[in-house]
Each structure stands twice: as C-alpha cells, then as structure tokens.
Amino acid sequence: SRQPEMIDFLISNGAALSIGDAARTGKTGLVEAFIVLDPLLVDLGRSSGWTPLFSSAGWGHMDVAKTLLAHGADVNAVSLHGNTALHSAASAGNAEIATLLLDHGAHVDVGTDDGTTALHRAAWQRNSKMVSLLLERSANREIADSHGNHPLELALAQEGTKVDGWGEAPAVDAEVIRMLST
C-alpha cells in the first residue's frame, strides 16, 4: 500500500490529518504528538467510527498499538458496529498484535452487533495461527453469530459457498477445522 507515502505527501503540503489517519498509516510519532496535544484522542472514534487502536491493529502497526496502549487506550473500546481492536487484528490476521491486545486485557469472546467474535473472524479467514492463539486464550468455540454460524461451521464452508452474513467462503483449511473440532 502506498498510504504512508501519501500521508507524508499530505503532511508536507500542510494537509490536516487525524489521529486515525496517523494510526492507520503507522505514523507512531504523529500519533504520540496528537495524544500529547489532547490525551482524549487516544480513544477517538468510539461508537461512531474506528478507534486509533482498531486502525493500528487492522493495518498491522505494532509500534502504534503499543504507543496507544501505553497512553491508556481502552483495549476493549467498541467502535462502529460493535467491533473492537481484537476483531480488527483477527480479521487482518495480525496475530502478534492480537497477542499484545490479549496481554493487555482484550476480551477474547466479545461479540459485535451481529454476534461475531474474533474466533469467527479467524475461522472465516482460515488463519490457523490466529485460531490457535484465540483458543489458547480460551475463546469459546460454541458462540453463534446472529445468523446461527459457529466458528467451526464457518471453517467448514466449502470454497465458493455463500454463507449468510459472511459472503463467499474462501478455501477450506484442514488445520483450522481440526483445531475447532477438538
């Protein structure tokens, strides 16, 4: 992605950017500067958009996530549609950031507005590393989303099959199915 270069260009030309822009593009120094100016920005976007921690988790910016947590970001802050930073990390397959979030008290089984947990996201993505991490942290594999889907059912969906609330299934991963079956 060329997003960081675009942000650098915008900054050098005087554009106004948000802490969310800085978090999404991995600009740790800029994130820190925003927080110094206004410590409440650390959780900007709760309920109405994406928090900076959500953005950094989804885009894989570990240093930004660490900075936000060091400045008191709420690891369980709920953003748009009930998503948390852990949902974002799970969707993007960022197991290292998911570990950081869990180590800072992220609730492993929190559901979005439609009941989706991080384990649902990892199962759908067929991400064995993330599924393993979440199960090691006691994720409940029996939780169903609002469409009645359990993580194992999502993992079992054959490639190309349309699944309510999820879209078209990616290729099946036997290791993910094995982990969710035991």
C-alpha positions in Angstrom: 0.0 0.0 0.0 1.2 3.5 -0.8 -0.9 5.0 2.0 2.1 6.0 4.2 3.8 7.8 1.3 0.5 9.6 0.5 0.2 10.7 4.2 3.8 12.0 4.1 3.0 14.0 0.9 -0.2 15.4 2.5 1.7 16.4 5.7 4.5 18.1 3.8 1.8 20.1 1.9 0.0 21.3 5.0 -3.0 18.9 5.0 -4.9 18.4 8.2 -4.8 14.8 9.4 -6.4 12.9 12.2 -5.0 10.6 14.8 -6.9 7.9 12.9 -5.0 8.7 9.7 -1.7 8.5 11.7 -2.7 5.2 13.3 -3.8 3.6 10.1 -0.6 4.5 8.3 1.8 3.6 11.1 3.0 7.2 12.0 3.9 6.5 15.6 5.5 9.9 16.2 2.4 11.7 14.8 0.1 9.5 17.0 2.1 10.5 20.0 2.0 14.2 19.1 -1.8 14.0 18.9 -2.0 12.4 22.3 0.3 15.0 23.9 -1.9 17.7 22.5 -5.1 16.0 23.7 -5.0 12.8 25.7 -8.7 12.1 25.0 -7.8 11.5 21.3 -6.4 8.1 22.3 -9.9 6.6 22.1 -11.4 8.9 19.5 -14.0 7.2 17.3 -15.7 5.1 19.9 -19.2 4.1 18.8 -19.1 6.4 15.8 -16.2 5.1 13.8 -12.9 3.3 14.3 -10.7 4.0 17.2 -6.9 4.6 16.6 -6.2 1.2 18.2 -8.7 -0.5 16.0 -7.0 1.0 12.9 -3.4 0.2 14.0 -4.5 -3.4 14.8 -6.1 -3.9 11.4 -3.2 -2.4 9.5 -0.5 -4.2 11.5 1.2 -1.3 13.1 2.6 -2.8 16.3 4.5 0.3 17.4 1.4 2.5 17.1 -0.7 -0.1 19.0 2.0 -0.2 21.8 2.1 3.6 21.9 -1.7 3.9 22.2 -1.9 1.2 24.9 1.0 2.9 26.8 -1.1 6.1 26.7 -4.2 4.4 28.2 -6.1 3.4 25.1 -9.1 1.2 26.0 -8.2 -2.2 24.7 -11.9 -3.1 24.7 -13.3 0.1 23.2 -16.2 -0.6 20.9 -16.2 1.1 17.5 -18.6 1.0 14.7 -21.0 -2.0 14.7 -19.6 -3.3 18.0 -16.1 -4.0 16.6 -13.0 -4.0 18.9 -9.3 -3.8 18.1 -9.2 -7.6 18.6 -11.8 -8.1 15.9 -9.6 -5.9 13.6 -6.5 -7.8 14.4 -8.2 -11.2 13.8 -9.8 -10.0 10.5 -6.4 -8.9 9.2 -4.5 -11.9 10.6 -2.3 -9.9 12.8 -1.5 -12.5 15.5 1.3 -10.5 17.1 -1.0 -7.5 17.7 -3.8 -9.8 18.8 -1.3 -11.2 21.4 -0.5 -7.7 22.6 -4.2 -6.9 22.9 -4.9 -10.0 24.8 -1.9 -9.4 27.1 -3.5 -6.0 27.8 -6.8 -7.5 28.8 -8.8 -7.7 25.5 -11.9 -9.8 26.0 -11.5 -12.8 23.8 -15.2 -13.6 23.3 -16.7 -10.1 22.9 -19.2 -10.1 20.1 -20.0 -7.4 17.5 -23.6 -6.1 16.9 -24.2 -9.3 14.9 -22.5 -11.6 17.5 -19.3 -12.1 15.6 -16.3 -12.9 17.8 -12.6 -12.7 16.9 -12.7 -16.5 16.6 -15.4 -16.3 14.0 -13.2 -13.9 12.0 -10.1 -16.1 12.3 -12.1 -19.2 11.3 -13.6 -17.5 8.3 -10.2 -16.2 7.2 -8.8 -19.8 7.7 -6.0 -18.4 9.8 -4.6 -21.3 11.8 -2.1 -19.1 13.7 -4.9 -16.8 14.9 -7.4 -19.6 15.6 -4.7 -21.3 17.7 -3.9 -18.1 19.6 -7.5 -17.4 20.4 -8.2 -21.0 21.5 -5.1 -20.9 23.7 -6.6 -17.8 25.3 -9.9 -19.7 26.0 -12.0 -18.4 23.1 -15.5 -20.1 23.2 -15.9 -22.1 20.0 -19.7 -22.6 20.8 -20.8 -19.0 20.4 -23.1 -18.5 17.4 -23.4 -15.2 15.4 -26.8 -13.7 14.7 -27.1 -15.9 11.6 -26.5 -19.0 13.7 -23.0 -19.6 12.5 -20.4 -21.1 14.9 -16.7 -20.8 14.1 -16.5 -24.4 13.0 -19.4 -24.1 10.6 -17.6 -21.1 9.0 -14.4 -23.0 8.7 -16.2 -26.0 7.2 -18.0 -23.9 4.5 -16.7 -25.1 1.1 -14.8 -22.7 -1.1 -17.2 -20.6 -3.1 -20.3 -21.4 -0.9 -22.3 -18.3 0.1 -22.7 -18.0 3.9 -25.3 -15.7 5.4 -23.7 -12.7 6.8 -20.3 -13.6 5.5 -20.3 -13.8 1.7 -18.4 -16.3 -0.4 -16.3 -18.8 1.6 -12.5 -19.0 0.9 -10.6 -22.3 0.6 -11.0 -24.8 3.4 -8.1 -25.2 5.8 -7.9 -28.7 7.4 -5.7 -27.4 10.3 -8.3 -24.8 11.3 -11.1 -27.4 11.1 -9.0 -29.8 13.3 -8.4 -27.1 15.9 -12.0 -26.1 16.1 -13.2 -29.7 16.2 -11.3 -30.8 19.3 
